[in-house]
Amino acid sequence: MTEKFELLWRRTGAADSVIATVNHDFPVGSGSFSTVMFETDLPANAVPAAAGDQLVLRFTTVSASGSYTPNGDGDSAGARDPNLTIP
């Protein structure tokens, strides 16, 4: 299953701007489930954000033979919440 991750800059009255994007292929299991960790670093340019703007992390399934649930099993399966580290 391929999942697309996009970091978006959302402003009132303007279309979303893509700051960074990456696709990742997750293995699809056949019965028992275990957490699949995915971490990456992406280059991105600074944006002139203003009060009221939003930073959005969007997940989109590109090709599916399964389903993607961010941290669907929580700590019980060794997962952790999706997060961003911004310098």
C-alpha positions in Angstrom: 0.0 0.0 0.0 1.4 3.4 -0.9 0.6 6.4 1.3 1.4 10.0 0.4 2.3 12.4 3.1 2.1 16.2 2.5 3.0 19.1 4.7 0.7 22.0 3.7 0.6 25.7 4.5 -3.1 26.7 4.7 -4.1 30.4 4.6 -7.6 32.0 4.5 -8.6 33.0 1.0 -5.8 31.0 -0.7 -5.2 27.5 -2.0 -3.2 25.2 0.1 0.6 25.4 -0.6 2.6 22.1 -0.5 5.7 22.7 1.6 7.0 19.1 1.4 5.8 15.7 0.2 6.8 12.1 0.2 5.3 8.7 -0.8 6.0 5.6 1.3 5.2 1.9 0.6 3.8 0.0 3.6 3.7 -3.8 3.6 0.3 -5.3 3.7 0.0 -8.1 6.2 -2.0 -11.3 5.9 -3.7 -11.7 9.3 -1.7 -10.8 12.3 -0.8 -7.1 12.5 2.4 -5.4 13.8 3.2 -1.8 13.8 5.2 -0.5 10.8 7.3 2.6 11.8 8.0 5.3 9.2 10.2 8.3 9.8 11.8 10.6 7.3 13.5 14.0 7.0 12.3 16.3 4.1 13.8 19.5 2.9 11.4 22.4 2.9 11.6 26.2 2.5 10.4 28.6 5.1 7.0 30.2 4.4 5.9 33.7 5.4 3.2 32.5 7.7 0.9 34.9 9.6 -1.4 34.7 12.6 -4.3 32.4 11.7 -2.4 30.3 9.1 -2.3 26.5 9.6 0.3 23.8 9.2 -1.4 20.6 7.9 0.0 17.1 7.7 -2.2 15.3 5.2 -2.2 11.5 4.5 -3.6 10.2 1.2 -3.8 6.6 0.2 -2.3 6.4 -3.4 -2.7 2.7 -4.0 -4.6 0.4 -1.7 -4.7 -3.2 -0.9 -5.1 -2.4 2.8 -5.8 0.6 5.0 -3.6 3.1 6.7 -4.4 4.3 10.2 -1.9 6.6 11.8 -1.2 5.2 15.3 -4.3 3.0 15.0 -3.2 0.8 17.9 -1.5 3.4 20.1 1.2 2.5 22.6 -0.1 -1.0 23.0 1.5 -2.0 19.6 4.7 0.1 20.0 3.3 2.9 17.9 3.4 6.6 18.5 1.4 9.6 17.3 2.3 11.2 14.0 4.4 14.3 14.7 6.5 16.9 13.1 9.9 18.3 14.3 10.4 21.8 12.9 13.8 23.5 13.4 
